[in-house]
């Protein structure tokens, strides 16, 4: 009798394990809807991922699944300082023109056919030079090769970020990591909202590229995430009434709108800029000086009151974009109780990246940096 009881106790865990395994198997095929409103079906758990954008790479890194990434585009390799775990992954072409033959070769590996445990993460939509680089174009390019799942997610739009990260967590079996990131993101969003509540609202001109000429300035309209970031930071986008995401304008039109604050962004191939006078900050100083000395600019409140800042581009976009929002809020409202450096440190920690002490992300530097 005693032996039978012991045997039963030994069998119970095995039965439970088999039951759990059968429950997991029932989840596949798994069908979900991506951000391009396409139905995507996974035949089995995802073990391999190809990322076509830096934001997709960042999202996968956030969820602790970088080890599953087997292919990246040129921009991900370019930001090797941001994605040190991905710098030696296979290159699958440009972000706007992936090489479908290379993707298929990676998917097949050394096997005779493709094992359907691979997922390509691309953009929901987009065009470059009149040619689409969105998920529909990627799906068409990979159509000759069976068993490669393709999904389109932005991972940079505030309106869809929660839903996309939650879905990616489900796809990768990383629901806990997704919940951890979303809790962090939403708590920081609330902190910024509370910090700027009741403060003066500044009229903001956001210049998102260094101009080719004063008649071809690039900025963001009311449909952009930058517009949402400006409003969250306690500002008002002077082009926010436009229903477009991206706008080409002129310096003359900017002057007519009397911005209180001007932000311009600058890219670099390193995380942050060295303290002034480093080569990075000298370059940022030159960009700022060009804005400060533009024809007719002396009457602009932002220039007259020395409220022109150059911002480090990477912190403004993607899953970590709230860090950039926090910097904008603190620059416009230096008296508020908000620590943008601390927020960026926390975000980089979620990515497994050490914050670069002694470096800056705005110019002129904030006293608290």
Helices and strands as residue ranges (DSSP letters): H 2-25, E 30-33, E 39-42, E 48-51, H 54-62, G 66-68, E 69-72, H 74-78, G 84-86, E 90-91, E 93-94, E 97-98, H 100-108, E 118-122, E 127-128, E 131-132, H 135-141, E 149-152, H 158-172, H 175-196, E 202-207, E 217-220, H 225-232, E 235-237, E 246-249, H 251-256, E 261-266, E 273-274, H 279-292, G 297-299, H 301-304, E 308-312, G 313-316, G 318-320, H 321-332, H 340-351, E 359-360, E 362-363
